[in-house]
């Protein structure tokens, strides 16, 4: 039914392009609503072929960008376009780059720079969306004295914006920790993601808890890091997902076990991630398949992260 709705609306847009700008903008709103409506992203997240989705997303992003250029205030388009940039950078650029062989360091560096650029493109689109909804948001959230007053304006419906904005910014910073302009924004991202958790701790099931595993484990305590809180959110993610979150197991193995040089727990969590059947939850099938590829790679290359493991003979 959705595809027929999309075709009819698209035909309507083609005809209305010849009429007034106000009618054209109305038609653009209808197309935008059809594309960003409930369940629209399942065609991506429910797929079982990461390469197919990875090849398709750039076209989808450019299509959304084109629609957004014609209707820059449409919140659905802003959210979908920005979040797609962040998701694509993570799953299809940074993730594969991290698994490249050591002798492909030039390709890895180029891919990581590209991922940072994609993260920031999504981040800026999402920040623009928050600015459009709450005038003065960018400047207000950056100022410690006015930050809380702007956060108090945020509603539960905005949690997705907060989540993906912070994810984009922190992911870009993780690639280039010498980017001091980004590092200066960590306090506001910290406040934003905590406001998101305050408003909707169950957003995306356990997405925020999964986020906090990495957040608390990766940052120094001066910037908000806290390994004990990372442990708390790991347990919450496992409880909320009933043990079916590949992201939680993967994040724990990388963020907690590697720094602690705890190989046994590292192996245990990655094997739990691999034991999950991706088909049990169609809405997260793609994420689980991608995570399981990373989990298998981590197990096969554990010697790179644990100093006491032997180096393979063929290295």
N, C-alpha and C positions, 0 to 999 in steps of 0.2 A: 504493500500500500504506500509506503514511504517513497519508493522510487517513482510511482505514478504521480504522486503529489509533487515531487521534485521536477519531473518533466513538464507538467502543466504549468508550474510556477515559472520555470525557466523560459518556456515559450511565451508566457505573459510578459516576462521582462524584456525579451527580444522585441516584442511589439511596442511596449511602452517606452523603449528607448527613443522612439520617434516623437513622443509627446512631451508633456511638461516635466521639469526637473522634480517637482514635488511628487507627481505620480510615480516617476521613476524611482524616487527614494522609497516610496511606500512599497513598491514591488521588490526593491532590494532588501527591505526589511523582511518581507515574506520569504524570500529565498534564504536569507540568513537564518530565520527561525526554523525553516525546514531542515537546513544543514546542521544546525547546532541543537536540535531538539533532543529530548530524552532518548537515550539508546543509540544516538548517532555514532558514537565512538566505538561501539561494540564491534563494528565491522572491522576495526583495526585490532582492538584488544582481545577479541575472541578468535583471531586467526591462529592457525597452527603452523604457519610458514613465515618465520621472521624475515627471510630474504624478500618474499613477495611484499610484505608490509613495508620493509625498508626501502624497496624500490618505488613504492606507491606514495609514501608520505611526502617526499619533496614536491610532487605534483599537487597533492592536496594542500600543502602549505602555501604554494604559490597561488592556488585558486582562492584560498581563504584570504590571502594578502590582497588579491585583486578586489574581492568583495569588500574587504575592510577599507581599502582606499576609497571606494565609493560611498561607504557609510561608516566613518571612523568612530561614531558614537555608539554603535550597536554592541552592547555588552557581551552578547553571546559570541559574536565574531571575534571580539577582542580576546575573550577568554580562550576560545578554541585555538585561535592562531598562536597566541603566546604560549599556551601549554604544549601545543604540538612541536614548537621549536625546541622547548626544553626536553620533552620526551624523546624527540628524534636525536638530539645531541647526546643524550645519555645512552640510549639503547643501541643506536646505530652508528655513532661516531666514537665517543669516548670508550664505550665498552669494548668494541672490537680492537681499538687502538691499544688498550691495556694488555691485550692478549697477543700482540705481535711479538715475534722473536726479537731477542736483544740486538741482533745485527741489522734489524730494520728500524734503527733508532730515528733515522731521518723521516721515514714515513710515519712513525709514531708521533714525532714532534709536530709534523705538519697536521696530522689528524687532531691532535690535542688543541692546537691553535685554532683549528676550524671549529672544534667543539665549543671552545670558549666563546668564539664569535656567535655561534648559534644560541648558546645559553643567554648571552647578553641581548641578542635580538628579541628573544622571547621575554626576557626579564623587562626590557624597556617597554614592550607592547603592553604587558600586564600592569606595569607601574602607571602607564598612561591611562589605562582603564580605571585604576583606582583614583587617579588624579581627576579624571572626568566625572567620577561619581562623587568624590569628596574634594571639592576645590581647595587647593593649597596643600594637598596630601604630601607631595614629595618634600616640600620644604618643612612642613609641620612635623612629619615623622622623623626627619633628619635632626631636628632640634630637640634635645633632651627635655627642654622646658615645656614644649608643646606636644611632645610625642603621645603622652597618655590621653590627652583630650581628643586627639585624632583617632587613637585606637578605640576609644569609647564610642565613637560614631559607627565603627564597623559592626555589621550585622552577621548573623549566621550564614546568610546567603553569600557572603563575601569570603568565606573560609577558603574556597577553592582558589580565589585570586591570591590570598595571602600565601597559601601553600606553594603554588607554582611560582610565584614571584620570588619567594625566599629560596626555593629549590634552585631556580635559575641563577640567582646571585651567588649563593654559596658554592654551587657547582663550578661556576666560572672562577671563583676565588680559589677553589681547591686545585685547579689546573695551574694557576699563576699566583702563588702566595706572596709574590713580590709586588703585586698590584695594590699599592697602598690606597688608591681611591676606593677599591672594593673593600679592603680590610677595614676602612673607616666606617663602613656601613653595617658591619656585623652587629653592633649594639641595636640598631633599628630592626634588623632582620630577626634578632633574638626576641625582641619585644613583639614583632608581628607574628612569629610562629607560635609564641606562647599565648597570644590573644586568640589565634586560630584554635588552639587546643582548649582554651577556656570556653569558647563558643560552641565547639563541636568536637569533643574528644574522639568520637567514633567516625569522623570524616573518612570516607573511603574505606570503611571497615576498621583497619588498623594502620592506615597510611601514615598518620601523624606519629604514632608510636614507632613505626619503622624508621621514620625520618629522625626521631629523637635518639635512636640507637647510635646512628652515625654522628649526629650533631653533638651529643654529649661526649662520645668517645673520641672524636677527632680534634675538637678544639681544646686549646690550653685553658686552664681554670680561670685565667685572667680575662678570657673572652666568653666564659660561660660553660666551659667543658666540665664534666663531672662523670667519671666512669661508673659510680654507683647509680646515678640516675639512668645511665644507659642500660644498666642491668634491669632496673625497674621497668623501663619501657619495653625491653625485650620480653620480659615475662608477660606484660600486658598484651603485647602483640601476639604472643603464642596463645594466650587465653582467649582473646577476641577472635582469632582465626581458627581456634580449636586445633592448633598445630599444623595448619595447612599453608602457612605463609613462607614461601621460599625466600622472599625478600628479608624477612626477619632472621632466618637462619644464616643467610649469606652475609648480611650486614654484621651480625654478631661474630661470625668467623673472621671477617676481615678487620672489623673495627676494634674488637675486644681481644680475640685470641692471638692474632699476629703480634700486636704490641706486647702482649703478655708472654709471648713465645710458648703458648699452651697448644701444642700440636694435637694432643688427644681430643680436647674439646673442639678444636678447629675441625678435625676429621669427623667427629661425631655430628656436628651441626651441618656440615656439608652433605653428609650421607643422609641426614634427615631431609634436607632440601631435595636431594635426588630421588628419595622414596615417594615424594608426592606425585600423584597422578595429575598432570596438567588438565586432563579432560574433566576432572571432578568439578571445576568451576570455570565455565566457558568464558565468563567476563574477564578472568585474569589468565587465560590460557597462554597468550603471547608472552606476558611477563614471566610466567613460570618456565616456559621453554627457554627463554633468554637467560634467566637466572640459573637454570640447570646446566646450560652450556658453560656459564662462568664457573659454577661450582665444580664441574668435572675438570675444567682447565686448572683451577686452583689446586685440586687434589693432585693432578698430574705434575704440577709445577711447584709443589709445596716447598721444595728445596730452595727456591728463590726467596722464600719468606722466613724460613727457619734455619738458622745458622748451623744447627747440629745435624741436619739431614745431609746425606751424601749427595754430591753433584753427579748427575748421570754421566756415564762414560761417553755418550755421544754428544755432549754439550760442546 
